């Protein structure tokens, strides 16, 4: 069965500093990887995805993520954090065949950007 | 605004009751997904429909059922409700429902069972 681990429940970073939200995954075969963000009392919003090709993926609001196949990781990054980036971030994985094609989400990481 | 509409936004009901959650997907999207978000279980996939047909089933209880109608809206029916069913229920939609495409989420229905 596929799984996603987000090892940090909470990440705090000062405004203007770079941020990283960690994600590792387990899936059979090559993965599809996604990052979503959830603001309070809102649904999840898609940020970016890795399907194939360049390991560095750029997404919305200045976020990017790096796919590392050997480390089975897909960490979310941003060079300069904003207070408005404070939210709950979810990493998700799906496989390419059969029942593995369904999205499996991590437990989420609460990002707080301090002014 | 994702374009996915869920109603109602909040629902409070008693144990043993039955409720129906409604979802209208984004215009043009053929696939609808239902997820349950709770503090202890996180975000769990329940079921997926594509153009009216069930495509995949996840951790959906037998007391729960769903369907997608010809106009592509979907309903999630929850019956014999228990306290543990209290959660945020999300609907999401995507164009073709393929694994490599992102889904767009509604704002959710917060269900409280008392």
gemmi code that builds the backbone of each chain (N, CA, C; Angstrom):
import gemmi

chains = {
    "A": [
        ("UNK", (0.848, -1.195, 0.000), (0.000, 0.000, 0.000), (0.881, 1.242, 0.000)),
        ("UNK", (0.378, 2.276, -0.626), (1.166, 3.502, -0.699), (0.965, 4.332, 0.548)),
        ("UNK", (1.942, 5.164, 0.847), (1.863, 5.999, 2.037), (2.678, 7.262, 1.854)),
        ("UNK", (2.345, 8.249, 2.675), (3.060, 9.521, 2.684), (3.377, 9.867, 4.123)),
        ("UNK", (4.589, 10.324, 4.356), (4.987, 10.756, 5.693), (5.389, 12.224, 5.651)),
        ("UNK", (4.783, 12.985, 6.522), (5.188, 14.364, 6.744), (5.693, 14.405, 8.177)),
        ("UNK", (6.997, 14.360, 8.354), (7.565, 14.106, 9.676), (7.384, 15.238, 10.678)),
        ("UNK", (7.060, 16.420, 10.200), (6.905, 17.569, 11.099), (5.452, 18.001, 11.140)),
        ("UNK", (4.861, 17.961, 12.348), (3.490, 18.450, 12.497), (3.445, 19.965, 12.368)),
        ("UNK", (4.526, 20.616, 12.779), (4.558, 22.082, 12.859), (5.919, 22.581, 12.370)),
        ("UNK", (5.888, 23.594, 11.526), (7.120, 24.265, 11.095), (6.932, 25.756, 11.317)),
        ("UNK", (7.879, 26.351, 12.009), (7.862, 27.802, 12.227), (9.051, 28.422, 11.506)),
        ("UNK", (8.789, 29.532, 10.838), (9.867, 30.211, 10.119), (9.606, 31.711, 10.176)),
        ("UNK", (10.668, 32.487, 10.184), (10.520, 33.943, 10.206), (10.239, 34.450, 8.795)),
        ("UNK", (9.431, 35.492, 8.727), (9.130, 36.096, 7.431), (10.417, 36.513, 6.730)),
        ("UNK", (10.478, 36.210, 5.432), (11.661, 36.548, 4.655), (12.696, 35.438, 4.596)),
        ("UNK", (12.601, 34.491, 5.514), (13.521, 33.353, 5.501), (13.008, 32.265, 4.559)),
        ("UNK", (13.919, 31.405, 4.098), (13.450, 30.281, 3.265), (12.700, 29.262, 4.121)),
        ("UNK", (11.772, 28.577, 3.489), (11.032, 27.542, 4.207), (11.112, 26.215, 3.471)),
        ("UNK", (11.055, 25.143, 4.240), (11.000, 23.789, 3.701), (9.984, 22.994, 4.495)),
        ("UNK", (9.092, 22.328, 3.799), (8.146, 21.397, 4.408), (8.448, 20.024, 3.816)),
        ("UNK", (8.728, 19.069, 4.688), (9.245, 17.781, 4.239), (8.157, 16.761, 3.941)),
        ("UNK", (8.458, 15.905, 2.971), (7.532, 14.844, 2.581), (8.331, 13.675, 2.037)),
        ("UNK", (8.044, 12.484, 2.524), (8.581, 11.272, 1.915), (7.420, 10.355, 1.584)),
        ("UNK", (7.615, 9.485, 0.616), (6.506, 8.678, 0.127), (6.938, 7.241, -0.088)),
        ("UNK", (5.949, 6.389, -0.212), (6.183, 4.999, -0.569), (5.074, 4.580, -1.528)),
        ("UNK", (5.464, 4.096, -2.694), (4.483, 3.660, -3.690), (5.161, 2.694, -4.642)),
        ("UNK", (4.392, 1.783, -5.213), (4.953, 0.882, -6.219), (5.139, 1.617, -7.527)),
        ("UNK", (6.287, 1.470, -8.083), (6.539, 2.097, -9.369), (6.764, 3.592, -9.241)),
        ("UNK", (6.660, 4.250, -10.377), (6.887, 5.693, -10.395), (5.673, 6.433, -9.858)),
        ("UNK", (5.928, 7.465, -9.057), (4.817, 8.161, -8.408), (4.341, 9.396, -9.161)),
        ("UNK", (3.112, 9.764, -8.871), (2.645, 11.119, -9.117), (2.603, 11.780, -7.738)),
        ("UNK", (3.141, 12.982, -7.620), (3.250, 13.642, -6.314), (2.626, 15.025, -6.363)),
        ("UNK", (1.960, 15.385, -5.295), (1.199, 16.632, -5.249), (1.433, 17.333, -3.914)),
        ("UNK", (1.324, 18.652, -3.949), (1.219, 19.450, -2.731), (-0.069, 20.274, -2.804)),
        ("UNK", (-0.783, 20.257, -1.661), (-1.984, 21.055, -1.503), (-1.836, 21.903, -0.239)),
        ("UNK", (-2.546, 23.028, -0.204), (-2.550, 23.891, 0.978), (-3.989, 24.091, 1.442)),
        ("UNK", (-4.166, 24.129, 2.749), (-5.503, 24.337, 3.319), (-5.460, 25.509, 4.280)),
        ("UNK", (-6.242, 26.542, 3.983), (-6.396, 27.663, 4.888), (-7.581, 27.381, 5.810)),
        ("UNK", (-7.639, 28.021, 6.967), (-8.717, 27.748, 7.932), (-10.095, 27.847, 7.303)),
        ("UNK", (-10.913, 26.848, 7.588), (-12.302, 26.800, 7.112), (-12.408, 26.837, 5.583)),
        ("UNK", (-11.387, 26.335, 4.918), (-11.423, 26.285, 3.456), (-11.071, 24.877, 2.987)),
        ("UNK", (-11.373, 24.611, 1.751), (-10.954, 23.359, 1.147), (-9.484, 23.384, 0.775)),
        ("UNK", (-9.007, 22.275, 0.267), (-7.617, 22.186, -0.145), (-7.435, 22.876, -1.492)),
        ("UNK", (-6.323, 23.582, -1.623), (-5.989, 24.227, -2.889), (-4.731, 23.589, -3.460)),
        ("UNK", (-4.771, 23.275, -4.736), (-3.635, 22.668, -5.410), (-2.498, 23.669, -5.540)),
        ("UNK", (-1.272, 23.225, -5.207), (-0.089, 24.082, -5.335), (0.787, 23.683, -6.511)),
        ("UNK", (1.125, 22.389, -6.569), (2.001, 21.923, -7.636), (1.988, 20.407, -7.683)),
        ("UNK", (2.536, 19.866, -8.774), (2.602, 18.420, -8.921), (3.855, 18.022, -9.684)),
        ("UNK", (4.291, 16.797, -9.407), (5.354, 16.170, -10.177), (4.750, 14.972, -10.907)),
        ("UNK", (4.930, 14.962, -12.230), (4.454, 13.826, -13.022), (5.644, 13.092, -13.621)),
        ("UNK", (6.478, 13.837, -14.309), (7.684, 13.277, -14.917), (8.578, 14.435, -15.320)),
        ("UNK", (9.814, 14.109, -15.703), (10.670, 15.169, -16.214), (11.518, 15.834, -15.157)),
        ("UNK", (11.657, 17.146, -15.249), (12.518, 17.926, -14.367), (12.177, 17.683, -12.909)),
        ("UNK", (13.209, 17.408, -12.113), (12.964, 17.091, -10.703), (12.518, 18.303, -9.896)),
        ("UNK", (12.785, 19.503, -10.380), (12.358, 20.713, -9.682), (11.078, 21.222, -10.333)),
        ("UNK", (10.042, 21.272, -9.533), (8.729, 21.667, -10.033), (8.363, 23.017, -9.429)),
        ("UNK", (7.914, 23.915, -10.263), (7.478, 25.216, -9.760), (5.962, 25.284, -9.757)),
        ("UNK", (5.419, 25.943, -8.712), (3.975, 25.997, -8.589), (3.473, 27.391, -8.272)),
        ("UNK", (2.314, 27.411, -7.643), (1.649, 28.681, -7.346), (2.324, 29.395, -6.188)),
        ("UNK", (2.154, 30.735, -6.143), (2.556, 31.583, -5.022), (4.045, 31.494, -4.701)),
        ("UNK", (4.878, 31.167, -5.682), (6.315, 31.126, -5.478), (6.844, 29.833, -4.867)),
        ("UNK", (5.972, 28.867, -4.675), (6.406, 27.580, -4.124), (7.033, 26.709, -5.197)),
        ("UNK", (7.940, 25.858, -4.757), (8.538, 24.856, -5.622), (8.786, 23.595, -4.805)),
        ("UNK", (9.001, 22.498, -5.488), (9.257, 21.240, -4.797), (10.275, 20.447, -5.601)),
        ("UNK", (11.082, 19.699, -4.869), (12.124, 18.909, -5.518), (11.861, 17.429, -5.327)),
        ("UNK", (11.739, 16.731, -6.432), (11.545, 15.288, -6.425), (12.899, 14.615, -6.339)),
        ("UNK", (13.056, 13.718, -5.373), (14.306, 12.972, -5.232), (13.953, 11.501, -5.182)),
        ("UNK", (14.198, 10.807, -6.272), (13.758, 9.421, -6.378), (14.539, 8.522, -5.434)),
        ("UNK", (15.822, 8.749, -5.294), (16.627, 7.869, -4.449), (16.258, 7.994, -2.972)),
        ("UNK", (15.846, 9.196, -2.564), (15.433, 9.408, -1.183), (13.924, 9.337, -1.014)),
        ("UNK", (13.216, 9.050, -2.078), (11.737, 9.009, -2.096), (11.163, 10.213, -1.343)),
        ("UNK", (11.637, 11.376, -1.743), (11.182, 12.595, -1.082), (10.645, 13.596, -2.089)),
        ("UNK", (9.836, 14.495, -1.586), (9.239, 15.549, -2.418), (9.003, 16.753, -1.499)),
        ("UNK", (10.079, 17.405, -1.135), (10.009, 18.511, -0.174), (9.533, 19.792, -0.832)),
        ("UNK", (8.689, 20.506, -0.129), (8.149, 21.787, -0.601), (9.049, 22.917, -0.103)),
        ("UNK", (9.323, 23.863, -0.986), (10.238, 24.943, -0.615), (9.729, 26.288, -1.131)),
        ("UNK", (10.202, 27.328, -0.447), (9.960, 28.688, -0.918), (11.138, 29.533, -0.461)),
        ("UNK", (11.719, 30.330, -1.348), (12.935, 31.075, -0.995), (12.723, 32.121, 0.094)),
        ("UNK", (11.536, 32.733, 0.126), (11.294, 33.810, 1.077), (9.850, 33.721, 1.572)),
        ("UNK", (9.680, 33.352, 2.823), (8.335, 33.102, 3.362), (7.584, 34.401, 3.641)),
        ("UNK", (6.274, 34.338, 3.461), (5.376, 35.439, 3.787), (4.453, 35.022, 4.928)),
        ("UNK", (4.024, 36.003, 5.716), (3.070, 35.689, 6.793), (1.826, 35.019, 6.223)),
        ("UNK", (1.427, 35.433, 5.033), (0.222, 34.879, 4.397), (0.406, 33.431, 3.946)),
        ("UNK", (1.629, 32.906, 4.005), (1.847, 31.487, 3.687), (1.450, 30.580, 4.847)),
        ("UNK", (1.169, 31.144, 5.993), (0.782, 30.352, 7.162), (-0.497, 29.582, 6.851)),
        ("UNK", (-0.403, 28.263, 6.936), (-1.529, 27.388, 6.568), (-1.120, 25.946, 6.837)),
        ("UNK", (-2.033, 25.039, 6.523), (-1.782, 23.600, 6.665), (-1.436, 23.041, 5.286)),
        ("UNK", (-0.311, 22.357, 5.194), (0.177, 21.858, 3.915), (0.131, 20.332, 3.886)),
        ("UNK", (-0.401, 19.810, 2.780), (-0.527, 18.377, 2.606), (0.252, 17.918, 1.382)),
        ("UNK", (1.022, 16.859, 1.568), (1.673, 16.163, 0.471), (0.802, 14.949, 0.127)),
        ("UNK", (0.752, 14.582, -1.140), (-0.062, 13.439, -1.546), (0.647, 12.678, -2.663)),
        ("UNK", (0.382, 11.383, -2.718), (0.996, 10.530, -3.733), (-0.056, 9.638, -4.360)),
        ("UNK", (0.115, 9.359, -5.636), (-0.673, 8.303, -6.258), (0.246, 7.486, -7.140)),
        ("UNK", (-0.120, 6.228, -7.287), (0.618, 5.365, -8.183), (0.006, 5.428, -9.569)),
        ("UNK", (0.537, 4.612, -10.455), (0.112, 4.700, -11.853), (-0.756, 3.542, -12.295)),
        ("UNK", (-0.979, 2.573, -11.409), (-1.746, 1.410, -11.832), (-2.793, 1.035, -10.793)),
        ("UNK", (-3.935, 0.602, -11.277), (-4.961, -0.006, -10.431), (-5.375, 0.860, -9.262)),
        ("UNK", (-5.522, 0.205, -8.130), (-6.025, 0.906, -6.948), (-5.032, 1.930, -6.434)),
        ("UNK", (-3.779, 1.820, -6.833), (-2.770, 2.783, -6.383), (-2.983, 4.149, -7.007)),
        ("UNK", (-3.891, 4.237, -7.990), (-4.094, 5.517, -8.643), (-4.827, 6.514, -7.768)),
        ("UNK", (-5.340, 6.074, -6.626), (-6.020, 7.019, -5.747), (-5.017, 7.802, -4.916)),
        ("UNK", (-5.346, 9.046, -4.690), (-4.486, 9.923, -3.908), (-4.450, 9.498, -2.445)),
        ("UNK", (-3.251, 9.364, -1.916), (-3.068, 9.150, -0.487), (-2.383, 10.386, 0.068)),
        ("UNK", (-2.980, 10.965, 1.103), (-2.466, 12.199, 1.692), (-1.630, 11.918, 2.931)),
        ("UNK", (-0.668, 12.793, 3.160), (0.040, 12.793, 4.423), (-0.817, 13.416, 5.508)),
        ("UNK", (-0.288, 13.460, 6.712), (-1.049, 13.938, 7.867), (-1.080, 15.458, 7.965)),
        ("UNK", (-0.306, 16.112, 7.136), (-0.313, 17.566, 7.116), (0.757, 18.178, 7.998)),
        ("UNK", (1.251, 19.344, 7.578), (2.221, 20.127, 8.350), (1.694, 21.544, 8.480)),
        ("UNK", (1.564, 21.999, 9.716), (1.110, 23.364, 9.968), (2.309, 24.300, 9.860)),
        ("UNK", (2.263, 25.173, 8.885), (3.327, 26.156, 8.700), (2.906, 27.479, 9.317)),
        ("UNK", (3.752, 28.010, 10.174), (3.515, 29.329, 10.753), (4.693, 30.226, 10.389)),
        ("UNK", (4.387, 31.331, 9.709), (5.412, 32.305, 9.354), (5.278, 33.476, 10.314)),
        ("UNK", (6.325, 33.727, 11.047), (6.307, 34.749, 12.090), (6.772, 36.087, 11.553)),
        ("UNK", (6.029, 37.159, 11.863), (6.408, 38.492, 11.329), (7.676, 39.018, 11.989)),
    ],
    "B": [
        ("UNK", (-11.789, 30.787, -5.372), (-12.939, 29.900, -5.498), (-12.600, 28.776, -6.484)),
        ("UNK", (-12.709, 27.526, -6.004), (-12.328, 26.375, -6.824), (-13.355, 26.046, -7.892)),
        ("UNK", (-14.580, 26.507, -7.734), (-15.645, 26.146, -8.656), (-16.423, 24.918, -8.230)),
        ("UNK", (-15.994, 24.263, -7.152), (-16.710, 23.119, -6.613), (-17.606, 23.620, -5.473)),
        ("UNK", (-18.873, 23.295, -5.536), (-19.827, 23.790, -4.548), (-20.360, 22.643, -3.707)),
        ("UNK", (-20.279, 22.821, -2.400), (-20.800, 21.817, -1.489), (-21.881, 22.444, -0.613)),
        ("UNK", (-22.954, 21.690, -0.420), (-24.000, 22.124, 0.496), (-24.465, 20.953, 1.352)),
        ("UNK", (-24.866, 21.196, 2.600), (-24.729, 22.468, 3.301), (-23.300, 22.667, 3.797)),
        ("UNK", (-23.001, 23.819, 4.323), (-21.666, 24.064, 4.883), (-21.535, 23.439, 6.271)),
        ("UNK", (-22.618, 23.471, 7.016), (-22.616, 22.908, 8.362), (-23.871, 22.061, 8.532)),
        ("UNK", (-23.715, 20.996, 9.317), (-24.834, 20.099, 9.569), (-24.670, 19.529, 10.966)),
        ("UNK", (-25.721, 19.679, 11.772), (-25.709, 19.087, 13.109), (-26.886, 18.135, 13.167)),
        ("UNK", (-26.612, 16.899, 13.571), (-27.669, 15.897, 13.609), (-27.432, 14.937, 14.751)),
        ("UNK", (-28.424, 14.126, 15.045), (-28.324, 13.209, 16.180), (-27.850, 11.835, 15.732)),
        ("UNK", (-27.338, 11.092, 16.682), (-26.925, 9.716, 16.377), (-28.110, 8.917, 15.846)),
        ("UNK", (-27.813, 8.035, 14.907), (-28.843, 7.196, 14.316), (-29.536, 7.803, 13.121)),
        ("UNK", (-29.327, 9.064, 12.890), (-29.999, 9.747, 11.789), (-29.268, 9.519, 10.466)),
        ("UNK", (-29.899, 10.018, 9.402), (-29.346, 9.925, 8.045), (-29.260, 11.325, 7.467)),
        ("UNK", (-28.154, 11.605, 6.759), (-27.996, 12.912, 6.122), (-27.511, 12.725, 4.697)),
        ("UNK", (-27.710, 13.757, 3.895), (-27.232, 13.760, 2.512), (-26.413, 15.005, 2.269)),
        ("UNK", (-25.203, 14.805, 1.784), (-24.318, 15.907, 1.423), (-24.300, 16.019, -0.090)),
        ("UNK", (-24.303, 17.247, -0.563), (-24.406, 17.473, -1.988), (-23.160, 18.177, -2.527)),
        ("UNK", (-22.811, 17.829, -3.763), (-21.623, 18.414, -4.391), (-21.897, 18.703, -5.855)),
        ("UNK", (-21.587, 19.915, -6.266), (-21.613, 20.265, -7.687), (-20.180, 20.470, -8.155)),
        ("UNK", (-19.721, 19.679, -9.120), (-18.327, 19.797, -9.556), (-18.107, 21.047, -10.397)),
        ("UNK", (-16.844, 21.327, -10.673), (-16.506, 22.410, -11.591), (-17.129, 22.128, -12.954)),
        ("UNK", (-17.476, 23.181, -13.643), (-18.049, 23.033, -14.966), (-17.090, 22.260, -15.866)),
        ("UNK", (-17.588, 21.187, -16.476), (-16.769, 20.392, -17.389), (-16.061, 19.207, -16.761)),
        ("UNK", (-15.973, 19.194, -15.437), (-15.305, 18.063, -14.781), (-16.240, 16.858, -14.744)),
        ("UNK", (-15.688, 15.707, -15.086), (-16.493, 14.492, -15.152), (-16.338, 13.617, -13.911)),
        ("UNK", (-15.272, 13.853, -13.165), (-14.981, 12.975, -12.037), (-15.187, 13.706, -10.720)),
        ("UNK", (-15.771, 13.001, -9.774), (-16.023, 13.537, -8.438), (-15.437, 12.582, -7.401)),
        ("UNK", (-14.828, 13.156, -6.388), (-14.249, 12.386, -5.298), (-14.861, 12.863, -3.979)),
        ("UNK", (-14.960, 11.949, -3.036), (-15.364, 12.309, -1.674), (-14.259, 11.924, -0.704)),
        ("UNK", (-13.956, 12.847, 0.214), (-12.954, 12.632, 1.246), (-13.547, 12.982, 2.604)),
        ("UNK", (-13.027, 12.310, 3.616), (-13.387, 12.619, 4.995), (-12.137, 13.119, 5.709)),
        ("UNK", (-12.261, 14.245, 6.398), (-11.133, 14.766, 7.164), (-11.501, 14.826, 8.640)),
        ("UNK", (-10.763, 14.093, 9.445), (-10.977, 14.124, 10.889), (-9.633, 14.257, 11.578)),
        ("UNK", (-9.676, 14.667, 12.847), (-8.429, 14.914, 13.571), (-7.626, 13.633, 13.748)),
        ("UNK", (-8.314, 12.518, 14.005), (-7.570, 11.288, 14.287), (-7.203, 10.506, 13.029)),
        ("UNK", (-8.013, 10.606, 11.976), (-7.762, 9.810, 10.767), (-7.113, 10.609, 9.646)),
        ("UNK", (-7.059, 11.925, 9.787), (-6.509, 12.726, 8.698), (-7.465, 12.775, 7.527)),
        ("UNK", (-6.898, 12.898, 6.335), (-7.701, 13.017, 5.119), (-7.797, 11.640, 4.461)),
        ("UNK", (-9.013, 11.086, 4.429), (-9.223, 9.738, 3.921), (-10.087, 9.763, 2.664)),
        ("UNK", (-9.631, 9.058, 1.643), (-10.395, 8.922, 0.418), (-11.574, 7.976, 0.647)),
        ("UNK", (-12.748, 8.392, 0.230), (-13.933, 7.556, 0.397), (-14.325, 6.866, -0.909)),
        ("UNK", (-14.570, 7.655, -1.949), (-15.086, 7.071, -3.171), (-14.909, 8.056, -4.325)),
        ("UNK", (-14.824, 7.499, -5.554), (-14.693, 8.302, -6.760), (-15.724, 7.871, -7.783)),
        ("UNK", (-16.316, 8.847, -8.452), (-17.214, 8.587, -9.573), (-16.663, 9.270, -10.818)),
        ("UNK", (-16.913, 8.629, -11.933), (-16.546, 9.218, -13.210), (-17.739, 9.100, -14.144)),
        ("UNK", (-18.257, 10.223, -14.547), (-19.359, 10.284, -15.517), (-20.510, 9.348, -15.125)),
        ("UNK", (-20.812, 9.350, -13.843), (-21.968, 8.601, -13.359), (-21.667, 7.206, -12.849)),
        ("UNK", (-20.468, 6.719, -13.109), (-20.134, 5.362, -12.709), (-19.109, 5.381, -11.572)),
        ("UNK", (-19.242, 4.447, -10.658), (-18.252, 4.334, -9.602), (-16.929, 3.873, -10.202)),
        ("UNK", (-15.842, 4.602, -9.876), (-14.552, 4.244, -10.443), (-13.635, 3.624, -9.398)),
        ("UNK", (-13.688, 4.100, -8.189), (-12.796, 3.581, -7.149), (-13.440, 3.766, -5.795)),
        ("UNK", (-13.129, 2.838, -4.910), (-13.690, 2.900, -3.572), (-12.549, 2.829, -2.576)),
        ("UNK", (-12.597, 3.691, -1.586), (-11.569, 3.706, -0.553), (-12.127, 3.223, 0.760)),
        ("UNK", (-11.832, 3.969, 1.820), (-12.234, 3.562, 3.168), (-13.658, 4.002, 3.492)),
        ("UNK", (-14.591, 3.629, 2.668), (-15.972, 4.049, 2.879), (-16.740, 2.969, 3.632)),
        ("UNK", (-17.397, 3.389, 4.702), (-18.167, 2.451, 5.512), (-19.400, 1.974, 4.749)),
        ("UNK", (-19.904, 0.824, 5.133), (-21.113, 0.295, 4.480), (-22.327, 1.162, 4.766)),
        ("UNK", (-22.288, 1.914, 5.857), (-23.407, 2.820, 6.193), (-23.424, 4.060, 5.287)),
        ("UNK", (-22.348, 4.225, 4.528), (-22.240, 5.391, 3.646), (-22.445, 4.928, 2.197)),
        ("UNK", (-23.049, 5.775, 1.416), (-23.180, 5.479, -0.010), (-23.137, 6.779, -0.782)),
        ("UNK", (-22.861, 6.679, -2.048), (-22.785, 7.879, -2.870), (-23.306, 7.565, -4.257)),
        ("UNK", (-23.610, 8.609, -4.994), (-23.946, 8.457, -6.400), (-23.650, 9.743, -7.139)),
        ("UNK", (-23.486, 9.588, -8.448), (-23.296, 10.747, -9.315), (-24.420, 10.725, -10.341)),
        ("UNK", (-25.072, 11.827, -10.473), (-26.272, 11.930, -11.298), (-25.915, 12.332, -12.729)),
        ("UNK", (-26.888, 12.201, -13.658), (-26.600, 12.560, -15.058), (-26.099, 13.994, -15.248)),
        ("UNK", (-26.511, 14.902, -14.373), (-25.999, 16.273, -14.515), (-24.637, 16.431, -13.839)),
        ("UNK", (-24.075, 15.344, -13.372), (-22.730, 15.206, -12.789), (-22.621, 15.656, -11.336)),
        ("UNK", (-23.698, 16.180, -10.764), (-23.584, 16.468, -9.345), (-23.590, 15.141, -8.576)),
        ("UNK", (-23.095, 15.194, -7.358), (-22.968, 13.969, -6.584), (-23.552, 14.177, -5.196)),
        ("UNK", (-24.002, 13.097, -4.625), (-24.502, 13.108, -3.254), (-23.841, 11.992, -2.452)),
        ("UNK", (-23.511, 12.326, -1.217), (-22.963, 11.349, -0.279), (-23.986, 11.158, 0.818)),
        ("UNK", (-24.468, 9.937, 0.981), (-25.469, 9.623, 1.979), (-24.818, 8.914, 3.155)),
        ("UNK", (-25.059, 9.441, 4.338), (-24.500, 8.874, 5.561), (-25.672, 8.456, 6.439)),
        ("UNK", (-25.715, 7.179, 6.824), (-26.854, 6.717, 7.606), (-26.396, 6.092, 8.926)),
        ("UNK", (-27.367, 5.876, 9.807), (-27.093, 5.303, 11.140), (-25.892, 5.995, 11.758)),
        ("UNK", (-25.967, 7.305, 11.782), (-24.804, 8.104, 12.162), (-24.354, 7.834, 13.591)),
        ("UNK", (-23.045, 7.848, 13.745), (-22.418, 7.657, 15.041), (-21.603, 8.908, 15.382)),
        ("UNK", (-21.266, 9.042, 16.663), (-20.485, 10.213, 17.082), (-19.182, 10.317, 16.292)),
        ("UNK", (-18.585, 9.173, 16.006), (-17.308, 9.134, 15.301), (-17.379, 9.549, 13.842)),
        ("UNK", (-18.581, 9.738, 13.333), (-18.731, 10.204, 11.951), (-18.587, 11.716, 11.851)),
        ("UNK", (-18.518, 12.377, 12.983), (-18.317, 13.826, 12.980), (-16.983, 14.135, 12.311)),
        ("UNK", (-17.027, 14.952, 11.279), (-15.825, 15.232, 10.484), (-16.160, 16.298, 9.461)),
        ("UNK", (-15.123, 16.674, 8.726), (-15.285, 17.564, 7.582), (-15.288, 16.675, 6.347)),
        ("UNK", (-16.317, 16.804, 5.538), (-16.433, 15.988, 4.327), (-16.210, 16.878, 3.114)),
        ("UNK", (-15.203, 16.490, 2.326), (-14.855, 17.267, 1.142), (-15.269, 16.529, -0.123)),
        ("UNK", (-15.718, 17.299, -1.067), (-15.897, 16.841, -2.419), (-14.813, 17.498, -3.277)),
        ("UNK", (-14.314, 16.769, -4.239), (-13.351, 17.326, -5.186), (-13.742, 16.868, -6.576)),
        ("UNK", (-13.293, 17.602, -7.575), (-13.578, 17.181, -8.940), (-12.349, 17.362, -9.821)),
        ("UNK", (-12.303, 16.606, -10.877), (-11.253, 16.777, -11.873), (-11.829, 16.440, -13.236)),
        ("UNK", (-11.107, 16.836, -14.266), (-11.631, 16.720, -15.620), (-11.904, 15.266, -16.006)),
        ("UNK", (-10.862, 14.423, -15.940), (-10.990, 13.050, -16.409), (-10.831, 12.033, -15.294)),
        ("UNK", (-10.395, 12.484, -14.109), (-10.237, 11.546, -13.013), (-9.008, 10.677, -13.118)),
        ("UNK", (-8.037, 11.088, -13.913), (-6.810, 10.315, -14.020), (-5.850, 10.651, -12.881)),
        ("UNK", (-4.965, 9.714, -12.583), (-4.106, 9.846, -11.404), (-3.129, 11.000, -11.515)),
        ("UNK", (-2.826, 11.438, -12.736), (-1.820, 12.484, -12.884), (-2.415, 13.887, -12.950)),
        ("UNK", (-3.704, 13.996, -12.703), (-4.338, 15.318, -12.754), (-4.765, 15.763, -11.372)),
        ("UNK", (-4.618, 17.045, -11.123), (-4.966, 17.575, -9.816), (-6.485, 17.678, -9.675)),
        ("UNK", (-6.921, 17.549, -8.438), (-8.336, 17.692, -8.125), (-8.572, 19.047, -7.476)),
        ("UNK", (-9.773, 19.555, -7.661), (-10.162, 20.846, -7.098), (-11.209, 20.587, -6.024)),
        ("UNK", (-10.949, 21.129, -4.848), (-11.755, 20.807, -3.676), (-12.781, 21.892, -3.378)),
        ("UNK", (-13.938, 21.447, -2.908), (-14.915, 22.357, -2.352), (-14.525, 22.765, -0.940)),
        ("UNK", (-15.344, 23.619, -0.337), (-15.024, 24.125, 0.996), (-15.419, 23.174, 2.103)),
        ("UNK", (-16.126, 22.116, 1.739), (-16.425, 21.093, 2.721), (-17.753, 21.273, 3.428)),
        ("UNK", (-18.242, 20.177, 3.957), (-19.410, 20.177, 4.841), (-18.947, 19.687, 6.197)),
        ("UNK", (-19.141, 20.514, 7.206), (-18.767, 20.100, 8.562), (-19.955, 19.416, 9.210)),
        ("UNK", (-19.804, 18.128, 9.458), (-20.868, 17.329, 10.064), (-20.572, 17.121, 11.539)),
        ("UNK", (-21.516, 17.459, 12.358), (-21.412, 17.224, 13.796), (-22.547, 16.298, 14.195)),
        ("UNK", (-22.194, 15.158, 14.758), (-23.187, 14.201, 15.232), (-23.225, 14.293, 16.762)),
        ("UNK", (-24.399, 14.548, 17.300), (-24.520, 14.734, 18.759), (-25.412, 13.650, 19.372)),
    ],
}
model = gemmi.Model(1)
for chain_id, residues in chains.items():
    chain = gemmi.Chain(chain_id)
    for i, (resn, *xyz) in enumerate(residues, 1):
        res = gemmi.Residue()
        res.name, res.seqid = resn, gemmi.SeqId(i, " ")
        for name, pos in zip(("N", "CA", "C"), xyz):
            atom = gemmi.Atom()
            atom.name, atom.element = name, gemmi.Element(name[0])
            atom.pos, atom.b_iso = gemmi.Position(*pos), 0.0
            res.add_atom(atom)
        chain.add_residue(res)
    model.add_chain(chain)
structure = gemmi.Structure()
structure.add_model(model)
structure.setup_entities()
